[in-house]
Amino acid sequence: METIRLYTRQDIRSLKEIEEKGYFTNKISYVKENFGVISDYILGCYNYFVKEASKRVPKPDEVEMPVWCAVSNKNCMPVIENTVVYVLDVPKDEIIYFDGVKWDYVLNHHYIPLNEEDDKKYKKRLKEKGIDNGFEFFEGKYKNVFPEERQIVIDSWTRIFDIDEWDIYRVQANIWKIKKEWIFAIVNKGDIIP
């Protein structure tokens, strides 16, 4: 079975769950703890991701949220207080790759164009309606006014899974859980990520 090395920083409390269950899963409560006042907004985006990612790699029933991973130690978030970095060797068929730059479009509720021509067409479409950007269909003065336009934006988001350029600073990976047997190394504060 072919494996791919991935890297993920997690709360130090994840060690206990791995010890007790043999795996760690991300939870809605962790997202709320991390994102505080904007957690409902972030969870809306994450829920979209979960729905679409599940079509690519089925989500186990016990999983609430995906585990975000870097594809290189050069782009892994560093260990900080009360965290560890897991260096994982994950079976290839358990990984969901996505474009992190395109993910930012989802987080900002923007349309993800197919290409430059599509981007121009979409901007022209908005301009003809007198609208500055697609975000306004979600949070602005046009919220609930143009449901078909909102759906066009949401439908474009599946493009996060289209990797146009393999770049360690752009491509990210998600897995549904960290299994104990996938752990190559656990990096603590002050250690170098292998």
C-alpha positions in Angstrom: 0.0 0.0 0.0 1.4 3.3 -1.1 1.6 6.0 1.6 2.2 9.7 1.5 3.9 11.7 4.2 1.7 14.5 5.7 2.2 16.9 8.6 -0.4 18.4 10.9 -0.3 20.5 14.0 -2.8 19.5 16.7 -3.7 20.4 20.2 -1.6 18.4 22.7 -4.9 16.9 24.1 -5.0 14.8 20.8 -2.3 12.5 22.3 -4.7 11.3 24.9 -7.4 10.4 22.4 -4.9 8.5 20.2 -3.7 6.6 23.3 -7.3 5.7 24.4 -8.9 5.1 21.0 -6.1 4.4 18.6 -7.0 7.4 16.5 -7.8 11.1 16.7 -10.7 12.9 15.1 -11.3 16.6 14.8 -14.5 17.9 16.4 -16.9 20.8 16.0 -16.2 21.8 19.6 -12.5 22.2 18.7 -13.4 24.4 15.7 -15.5 26.6 18.0 -12.7 26.7 20.6 -10.1 27.7 17.9 -12.2 30.3 16.0 -14.3 31.8 18.8 -16.7 34.5 17.7 -16.3 33.7 14.0 -16.7 29.9 14.5 -20.3 29.8 13.1 -19.1 31.4 9.9 -16.1 29.1 9.6 -18.3 26.0 10.4 -20.6 26.9 7.5 -17.6 26.7 5.2 -16.3 23.5 6.9 -19.7 21.9 6.6 -19.6 22.5 2.8 -16.1 21.0 2.7 -17.2 17.9 4.7 -20.1 17.3 2.3 -18.0 17.6 -0.8 -14.9 15.8 0.6 -17.1 12.9 1.6 -17.9 12.3 -2.0 -14.2 11.8 -2.7 -13.3 9.7 0.4 -16.2 8.5 2.5 -16.4 10.1 5.9 -16.6 7.6 8.8 -19.7 8.0 11.0 -17.7 8.9 14.1 -16.0 11.9 12.4 -17.3 15.4 12.6 -14.6 17.5 10.9 -11.6 16.8 8.8 -8.0 17.0 9.9 -6.1 19.7 8.0 -2.6 18.6 6.8 0.4 20.1 5.1 2.0 18.2 2.2 5.5 19.3 3.2 7.4 20.0 6.4 8.3 23.3 4.9 4.7 24.4 5.0 3.6 22.8 8.3 2.5 25.2 11.1 5.2 25.1 13.7 4.8 23.7 17.2 3.6 26.3 19.7 2.5 26.1 23.3 0.2 23.1 24.0 0.5 21.6 20.5 2.4 18.9 18.8 3.0 18.2 15.1 2.2 14.7 13.8 4.4 13.4 11.0 2.2 10.9 9.3 2.5 8.2 6.6 -1.1 8.0 5.3 -2.4 5.5 2.7 -2.8 7.4 -0.5 -6.5 6.5 -0.8 -7.3 8.1 2.5 -6.1 11.6 1.4 -8.3 14.4 0.0 -6.1 17.0 -1.7 -7.3 20.5 -2.3 -6.1 23.9 -3.4 -5.5 26.1 -0.4 -5.7 29.3 -2.4 -9.1 28.3 -3.8 -10.2 27.4 -0.3 -9.6 31.1 0.6 -12.3 31.9 -2.0 -14.7 29.6 -0.1 -13.8 31.2 3.2 -14.6 34.6 1.7 -17.7 33.4 -0.1 -16.3 34.3 -3.5 -16.8 32.6 -6.9 -13.9 30.4 -8.0 -13.4 30.9 -11.7 -12.4 28.1 -14.1 -9.8 30.3 -15.8 -9.1 33.9 -16.6 -11.8 34.1 -19.3 -14.4 32.7 -16.8 -13.3 35.2 -14.2 -13.9 38.1 -16.7 -17.3 36.7 -17.6 -18.4 36.4 -14.0 -17.2 39.9 -13.1 -19.1 41.3 -16.1 -22.2 39.4 -15.0 -22.0 41.0 -11.6 -21.3 44.5 -13.0 -24.4 44.2 -15.2 -26.4 43.6 -12.0 -24.7 46.5 -10.3 -23.0 44.2 -7.7 -19.4 44.5 -6.6 -18.7 40.9 -5.6 -20.4 37.6 -4.9 -19.9 37.9 -1.2 -22.9 40.2 -1.1 -25.1 37.2 -1.9 -24.2 35.7 1.4 -23.6 38.5 3.9 -24.3 41.8 2.2 -27.3 43.8 1.1 -28.2 41.2 -1.5 -28.4 38.3 0.9 -31.5 36.2 0.0 -32.3 38.5 -3.0 -30.5 36.5 -5.7 -30.7 32.8 -4.7 -29.6 31.7 -8.2 -26.5 33.9 -8.0 -25.6 32.5 -4.6 -25.9 29.0 -6.0 -23.6 29.8 -8.9 -21.0 30.8 -6.3 -21.5 27.7 -4.2 -21.4 25.4 -7.3 -18.0 26.9 -8.2 -16.5 25.9 -4.9 -16.0 22.2 -6.0 -13.1 23.6 -7.9 -11.1 23.6 -4.7 -10.4 19.9 -5.5 -9.0 20.7 -8.9 -5.3 21.0 -8.5 -4.0 23.2 -11.3 -0.5 23.6 -9.9 1.3 21.3 -7.5 3.0 23.6 -5.1 3.7 22.7 -1.5 2.6 26.2 -0.4 -0.7 25.9 -2.3 -1.7 22.2 -2.1 -3.1 21.0 1.2 -4.5 17.7 2.3 -7.3 16.5 4.5 -7.8 13.2 6.2 -10.7 12.1 8.3 -8.7 10.9 11.3 -5.1 10.4 12.5 -4.6 6.7 13.1 -2.0 5.6 15.6 -0.4 3.3 13.0 0.1 6.2 10.6 2.3 8.2 13.0 5.9 8.3 11.9 6.9 10.9 14.5 5.5 13.3 17.1 7.3 16.6 17.2 7.3 18.7 20.4 8.1 22.3 20.9 11.7 23.0 20.2 12.2 19.9 18.0 12.8 20.1 14.3 10.1 18.7 12.0 11.7 15.8 10.0 
